[in-house]
């Protein structure tokens, strides 16, 4: 005889209402602080999805638990998991390789860095932070969660990874302040730049920092003298036994690497040698030789392998979503993959936003399933490059960029109808 499951059996994995409210209402500390970064590292991907139950089983629940379950479903649908896509794996491999090599160097005074570039909503921050968190987990485990370089009798915070956003109006002082604010270190108002740089160097060493993630590097505009000084300061940090990881939108166009060119065969940026120049009497070092640039790509839908990868990604999202009328193949069957590719261009951030909004609309409307008609009502902003997907945006020549081409005007002939032709013309006409 088959036992009929009770509502206790159906929602065995459902947290209490208080716990659900805590998950929804709790605020996340800013990642640009030590507390916020540790919260991200320890809570990243820890949300347990709502249990899967059928509409009939849902109807067997008390009204109060139906409401709790729907709240937990909304929380689940709004937090799509970070899947191991080829783009994400590419960034992770490069960062792991660079950190592994740099943390084992003993005599090299300069640590090579990494630049992660890509257009908006490509998942740069998510990929970089996930790789940094994975490295910190391994580093802490290797050293039993102790700082191997700590001085005897001290109890400094051990922070193998520091995450900082580039200040909106960047100056060397504001960048130093952002790094010191990560540790909530006191800053003397009248401190000079050399004092701040020394304080940053002491903090990075004292806290055992091995990786410094500087996000939103695209905020630098090298036509400003302050931004050029910030770039010099960033390069100076590379001699502090710290691996710099810079992330930003379309880095090659910023001038940080000076006209890098795209190699279609290797799908990498080739960085030509930089002729030494002098700005304010300071020699600009060869940035392209100190950083390895990786371009974060989008999903493609041309070859069978690319189609298979994209459909697998959709299958992972489909397994995570909690809609009562969802069927196997809701996102992967029929023409849905082509539709989603057409709507989002394969951009992972736009794809996630479209499906998150779609699940909310499906629950609010009572449809409890996603289809093309429902997604047609969802408006998303798509930021497409001007060039085809297989041809990334190549930085323009800074010497000619912004100059308007002027058409050569042809001089209009003068009207000579009323000109006096002189005596000779009069005699001819007589």
C-alpha positions as CSV (number, residue, x, y, z in Angstrom):
1,X,0.0,0.0,0.0
2,X,1.4,3.4,-1.1
3,X,1.8,5.9,1.7
4,X,0.3,9.4,1.0
5,X,2.9,12.0,1.8
6,X,1.9,14.6,4.4
7,X,2.6,18.3,4.0
8,X,5.5,17.8,6.5
9,X,7.1,15.4,4.1
10,X,6.5,17.6,1.1
11,X,8.2,20.7,2.6
12,X,10.9,19.0,4.7
13,X,13.6,21.2,3.1
14,X,11.6,24.4,3.4
15,X,12.9,26.9,6.0
16,X,10.6,28.5,8.5
17,X,8.9,31.8,7.7
18,X,11.3,33.7,9.9
19,X,14.3,32.2,8.1
20,X,12.9,33.1,4.7
21,X,12.2,36.6,5.8
22,X,15.7,36.9,7.1
23,X,17.1,35.7,3.8
24,X,15.0,38.2,1.9
25,X,15.4,41.2,4.2
26,X,19.0,40.8,5.2
27,X,21.4,43.3,3.6
28,X,24.7,42.3,2.1
29,X,27.8,44.2,3.2
30,X,29.7,46.0,0.5
31,X,32.3,43.7,-1.2
32,X,34.9,46.5,-1.1
33,X,35.5,45.9,2.6
34,X,37.1,43.0,4.4
35,X,33.8,42.0,6.1
36,X,31.9,42.2,2.8
37,X,34.5,40.2,0.9
38,X,34.5,37.5,3.6
39,X,30.7,37.4,3.5
40,X,30.7,37.0,-0.2
41,X,33.4,34.3,-0.1
42,X,31.7,32.2,2.6
43,X,28.1,32.7,1.3
44,X,28.8,32.5,-2.4
45,X,26.5,29.8,-4.0
46,X,25.2,28.7,-0.6
47,X,21.5,29.3,-1.2
48,X,19.6,26.0,-1.2
49,X,16.9,26.1,-3.9
50,X,13.3,25.5,-2.9
51,X,12.1,21.9,-3.0
52,X,10.3,20.8,-6.1
53,X,6.6,19.9,-5.6
54,X,3.7,19.5,-8.0
55,X,0.6,21.8,-8.2
56,X,-1.4,19.1,-6.5
57,X,1.0,18.8,-3.7
58,X,1.1,22.5,-3.3
59,X,-2.7,22.6,-2.9
60,X,-2.4,20.1,0.0
61,X,-0.4,22.6,2.0
62,X,-1.9,25.0,4.6
63,X,-2.4,28.5,3.3
64,X,0.4,29.9,5.4
65,X,2.9,27.3,4.1
66,X,1.8,28.0,0.5
67,X,2.7,31.6,1.0
68,X,6.1,30.6,2.6
69,X,6.8,28.3,-0.3
70,X,6.0,30.9,-2.9
71,X,8.3,33.4,-1.2
72,X,11.1,30.9,-1.2
73,X,10.4,30.2,-4.9
74,X,10.8,33.9,-5.7
75,X,14.1,33.9,-3.8
76,X,15.3,30.9,-5.7
77,X,14.3,32.2,-9.1
78,X,16.0,35.6,-8.4
79,X,19.4,34.0,-7.6
80,X,20.5,32.0,-10.6
81,X,23.6,30.0,-10.0
82,X,27.0,30.9,-11.6
83,X,27.6,28.0,-13.9
84,X,31.0,26.9,-15.2
85,X,30.6,28.3,-18.7
86,X,33.6,28.2,-21.2
87,X,34.0,32.0,-20.7
88,X,34.0,31.7,-16.9
89,X,36.4,28.7,-17.0
90,X,38.8,30.6,-19.3
91,X,39.1,33.5,-16.8
92,X,39.4,31.1,-13.9
93,X,42.2,29.1,-15.5
94,X,44.2,32.2,-16.3
95,X,43.8,33.7,-12.8
96,X,44.7,30.4,-11.1
97,X,47.8,29.9,-13.3
98,X,49.0,33.5,-12.6
99,X,48.4,33.3,-8.9
100,X,49.9,29.9,-8.6
101,X,53.1,31.0,-10.4
102,X,53.4,34.4,-8.6
103,X,52.9,33.0,-5.1
104,X,55.8,30.6,-5.7
105,X,58.3,33.2,-6.9
106,X,61.1,34.1,-4.6
107,X,63.6,36.3,-6.5
108,X,61.5,38.1,-9.2
109,X,60.8,41.6,-7.8
110,X,57.8,42.2,-10.1
111,X,54.6,40.0,-10.3
112,X,52.9,39.8,-13.6
113,X,49.2,40.7,-13.6
114,X,46.0,39.9,-15.4
115,X,43.5,42.1,-17.2
116,X,39.9,40.8,-17.8
117,X,38.1,42.7,-20.5
118,X,34.6,42.5,-22.0
119,X,31.5,44.4,-22.8
120,X,28.7,45.2,-20.3
121,X,26.8,42.3,-18.7
122,X,29.4,39.7,-19.8
123,X,30.0,38.5,-16.2
124,X,33.5,40.0,-15.7
125,X,33.0,40.8,-12.0
126,X,31.3,37.5,-11.2
127,X,34.1,35.5,-12.9
128,X,36.9,37.4,-11.4
129,X,35.5,37.4,-7.9
130,X,34.7,33.7,-8.1
131,X,38.2,32.9,-9.1
132,X,39.6,35.1,-6.3
133,X,37.3,33.4,-3.7
134,X,38.4,30.0,-4.8
135,X,42.1,31.0,-4.6
136,X,41.6,32.4,-1.1
137,X,39.9,29.1,0.1
138,X,42.8,27.1,-1.2
139,X,45.4,29.5,0.3
140,X,43.7,29.5,3.7
141,X,43.5,25.8,3.7
142,X,47.2,25.5,2.8
143,X,48.2,27.7,5.7
144,X,45.6,26.4,8.2
145,X,43.9,29.8,8.1
146,X,47.0,31.6,9.5
147,X,49.0,34.3,8.0
148,X,52.4,32.8,7.3
149,X,54.1,36.2,7.2
150,X,52.5,37.6,10.4
151,X,54.9,39.0,13.0
152,X,55.0,37.3,16.4
153,X,52.6,38.7,18.9
154,X,50.4,40.4,16.2
155,X,46.8,39.5,15.3
156,X,46.4,41.3,12.0
157,X,43.5,40.3,9.7
158,X,44.6,37.7,7.2
159,X,43.3,38.8,3.8
160,X,44.8,36.9,0.9
161,X,42.5,38.7,-1.6
162,X,41.5,42.4,-1.6
163,X,38.6,43.6,-3.9
164,X,38.4,47.3,-4.6
165,X,36.5,49.3,-7.2
166,X,38.3,52.1,-9.1
167,X,37.2,55.4,-7.7
168,X,34.9,57.4,-10.0
169,X,37.2,60.3,-10.2
170,X,40.5,58.5,-9.7
171,X,43.6,60.1,-8.2
172,X,46.5,58.3,-6.5
173,X,45.3,59.5,-3.1
174,X,41.7,58.2,-3.7
175,X,43.0,54.8,-4.9
176,X,45.1,54.5,-1.8
177,X,42.2,55.5,0.4
178,X,40.0,52.8,-1.3
179,X,42.5,50.1,-0.5
180,X,42.9,51.3,3.1
181,X,39.2,51.5,3.5
182,X,39.0,47.8,2.6
183,X,40.7,47.1,6.0
184,X,38.9,50.1,7.6
185,X,42.4,51.5,8.4
186,X,42.5,55.0,9.8
187,X,43.7,57.6,7.4
188,X,45.3,60.9,8.5
189,X,43.5,63.8,6.7
190,X,46.8,65.6,6.1
191,X,48.7,62.6,4.9
192,X,50.8,63.1,1.8
193,X,50.8,60.8,-1.1
194,X,54.2,59.1,-0.2
195,X,52.8,58.5,3.3
196,X,49.6,56.9,1.9
197,X,51.6,54.7,-0.5
198,X,53.8,53.5,2.3
199,X,50.7,52.8,4.5
200,X,49.1,50.8,1.6
201,X,52.4,48.9,1.2
202,X,52.5,48.1,4.9
203,X,48.8,47.1,4.9
204,X,49.2,44.7,2.0
205,X,52.2,43.1,3.5
206,X,50.9,43.0,7.1
207,X,47.6,41.4,6.1
208,X,49.2,38.8,3.8
209,X,47.6,40.1,0.6
210,X,48.5,38.0,-2.5
211,X,45.9,39.2,-5.0
212,X,44.5,42.8,-5.5
213,X,41.4,42.9,-7.6
214,X,40.8,46.3,-9.1
215,X,37.4,46.4,-10.7
216,X,35.9,49.0,-13.1
217,X,39.4,50.0,-14.4
218,X,37.6,51.4,-17.4
219,X,36.9,54.5,-15.2
220,X,40.4,55.6,-16.0
221,X,40.7,58.1,-18.9
222,X,44.3,58.6,-19.8
223,X,43.8,62.1,-21.2
224,X,43.7,63.2,-17.5
225,X,47.0,63.6,-15.7
226,X,45.6,62.2,-12.5
227,X,44.5,59.0,-14.3
228,X,48.0,58.6,-15.8
229,X,49.4,58.9,-12.3
230,X,47.0,56.3,-11.0
231,X,48.2,53.9,-13.7
232,X,51.8,54.5,-12.6
233,X,50.7,53.8,-9.0
234,X,49.0,50.6,-10.0
235,X,52.2,49.4,-11.8
236,X,54.2,50.3,-8.7
237,X,52.0,47.9,-6.6
238,X,53.3,45.0,-8.8
239,X,56.6,45.1,-6.9
240,X,54.9,44.5,-3.6
241,X,54.6,40.7,-4.0
242,X,50.9,41.2,-5.0
243,X,49.2,39.9,-8.2
244,X,47.1,42.7,-9.7
245,X,43.8,41.6,-11.4
246,X,42.2,44.4,-13.3
247,X,38.7,44.1,-14.8
248,X,36.8,46.6,-16.9
249,X,34.7,47.2,-20.0
250,X,36.7,47.1,-23.3
251,X,40.1,47.6,-21.8
252,X,42.0,47.7,-25.1
253,X,40.2,50.9,-26.1
254,X,41.3,52.7,-23.0
255,X,44.9,53.1,-24.0
256,X,46.2,51.1,-21.1
257,X,47.8,48.7,-23.5
258,X,48.2,51.1,-26.4
259,X,46.4,49.8,-29.5
260,X,46.3,46.1,-28.9
261,X,45.3,44.1,-31.9
262,X,42.9,41.1,-32.0
263,X,44.2,37.7,-33.3
264,X,41.2,35.8,-34.7
265,X,43.2,32.5,-34.7
266,X,44.2,32.5,-31.0
267,X,41.2,34.7,-29.9
268,X,43.6,36.8,-27.9
269,X,44.8,40.4,-27.9
270,X,48.3,40.8,-29.3
271,X,50.1,43.6,-27.4
272,X,52.9,45.3,-29.5
273,X,55.9,46.8,-27.8
274,X,55.4,50.3,-26.4
275,X,57.8,53.1,-27.3
276,X,58.9,54.9,-24.2
277,X,57.2,58.2,-23.7
278,X,57.4,60.7,-20.9
279,X,54.5,62.4,-19.2
280,X,55.3,64.9,-16.5
281,X,58.9,63.7,-16.5
282,X,57.9,60.1,-15.6
283,X,58.8,57.3,-17.9
284,X,55.8,55.1,-18.7
285,X,56.8,51.5,-18.4
286,X,55.6,48.8,-20.7
287,X,52.2,47.8,-19.3
288,X,51.6,45.3,-22.1
289,X,54.6,43.3,-21.0
290,X,53.4,43.1,-17.4
291,X,49.8,42.0,-17.9
292,X,48.1,39.2,-19.7
293,X,44.8,40.3,-21.2
294,X,41.9,37.9,-21.6
295,X,38.7,38.9,-23.4
296,X,35.5,37.6,-21.9
297,X,33.3,36.3,-24.6
298,X,29.6,35.7,-25.1
299,X,27.7,32.5,-26.0
300,X,27.8,31.6,-29.7
301,X,25.3,29.7,-31.7
302,X,27.1,28.7,-35.0
303,X,28.8,25.4,-34.6
304,X,27.3,22.2,-33.1
305,X,29.7,22.5,-30.1
306,X,28.7,26.1,-29.5
307,X,25.0,25.2,-29.6
308,X,25.6,22.3,-27.3
309,X,27.3,24.5,-24.7
310,X,24.5,27.1,-24.8
311,X,21.8,24.5,-24.5
312,X,23.6,22.9,-21.5
313,X,23.7,26.4,-19.9
314,X,20.0,26.7,-20.4
315,X,19.4,23.2,-19.0
316,X,21.3,24.3,-15.8
317,X,19.1,27.3,-15.4
318,X,16.0,25.2,-16.1
319,X,16.8,22.8,-13.3
320,X,17.2,25.8,-10.9
321,X,13.9,27.5,-11.7
322,X,10.9,26.8,-9.6
323,X,7.6,27.1,-11.6
324,X,4.7,24.8,-10.9
325,X,3.8,24.2,-14.6
326,X,7.4,23.9,-15.8
327,X,8.1,21.0,-18.1
328,X,11.4,19.3,-19.0
329,X,12.6,21.2,-22.1
330,X,10.9,24.5,-21.1
331,X,14.1,26.4,-22.0
332,X,15.9,23.8,-24.1
333,X,13.2,22.4,-26.4
334,X,11.8,23.5,-29.7
335,X,12.8,27.0,-30.9
336,X,13.4,28.4,-27.4
337,X,17.2,28.3,-27.5
338,X,17.2,30.2,-30.8
339,X,14.7,32.6,-29.4
340,X,16.8,33.3,-26.3
341,X,19.9,33.7,-28.4
342,X,18.2,36.2,-30.6
343,X,16.8,38.2,-27.7
344,X,20.0,38.4,-25.7
345,X,22.8,37.9,-28.2
346,X,24.3,35.2,-26.0
347,X,25.2,37.7,-23.3
348,X,25.1,35.9,-20.0
349,X,24.0,38.9,-18.0
350,X,21.1,39.8,-20.3
351,X,20.0,36.1,-20.5
352,X,19.8,35.9,-16.7
353,X,17.9,39.2,-16.4
354,X,15.4,38.1,-19.1
355,X,14.7,34.7,-17.4
356,X,14.6,36.2,-13.9
357,X,12.0,38.7,-15.0
358,X,10.2,36.0,-16.9
359,X,9.8,33.8,-13.9
360,X,8.4,36.7,-11.9
361,X,5.9,37.4,-14.6
362,X,5.0,33.7,-14.8
363,X,4.3,33.6,-11.1
364,X,2.3,36.9,-11.0
365,X,0.2,35.9,-14.0
366,X,-0.5,32.4,-12.7
367,X,0.9,30.9,-15.8
368,X,3.7,29.2,-13.9
369,X,5.7,28.5,-17.0
370,X,8.0,30.3,-19.4
371,X,7.3,30.5,-23.2
372,X,8.1,32.9,-26.0
373,X,4.8,34.7,-25.8
374,X,5.4,35.5,-22.1
375,X,9.0,36.6,-22.7
376,X,7.9,38.9,-25.6
377,X,6.4,41.1,-22.9
378,X,9.7,41.5,-21.1
379,X,11.8,44.4,-22.3
380,X,15.6,44.3,-21.8
381,X,18.3,46.7,-22.9
382,X,20.7,45.0,-25.2
383,X,24.1,46.6,-25.7
384,X,25.5,45.2,-28.9
385,X,29.0,45.9,-30.3
386,X,29.1,47.7,-33.6
387,X,31.1,44.9,-35.1
388,X,30.0,41.2,-35.7
389,X,30.3,38.9,-32.6
390,X,33.4,37.2,-34.1
391,X,35.2,40.5,-34.6
392,X,35.6,42.2,-31.2
393,X,35.8,46.0,-31.1
394,X,39.3,47.1,-32.0
395,X,40.5,50.2,-30.3
396,X,40.7,53.2,-32.6
397,X,43.9,55.1,-33.2
398,X,44.1,57.7,-30.4
399,X,45.7,60.2,-32.8
400,X,42.8,60.1,-35.2
401,X,39.9,59.2,-32.9
402,X,37.5,62.0,-32.5
403,X,38.7,64.0,-35.5
404,X,35.9,64.8,-37.9
405,X,36.6,64.3,-41.6
406,X,36.0,67.4,-43.6
407,X,34.9,67.3,-47.2
408,X,36.8,69.4,-49.6
409,X,34.5,72.1,-50.9
410,X,34.6,73.1,-54.5
411,X,34.5,76.8,-55.1
412,X,31.3,78.0,-56.7
413,X,32.0,80.0,-59.9
414,X,31.3,83.7,-59.8
415,X,28.3,85.1,-61.7
416,X,29.7,87.3,-64.6
417,X,26.5,88.4,-66.2
418,X,26.8,92.0,-65.1
419,X,30.6,92.4,-65.6
420,X,31.8,95.2,-67.8
421,X,33.7,93.6,-70.7
422,X,35.5,96.8,-71.7
423,X,35.9,98.7,-75.1
424,X,37.0,95.6,-77.0
425,X,33.7,93.8,-76.3
426,X,31.8,97.0,-77.4
427,X,33.6,97.2,-80.7
428,X,33.0,93.6,-81.4
429,X,29.3,93.9,-80.8
430,X,29.0,97.1,-83.0
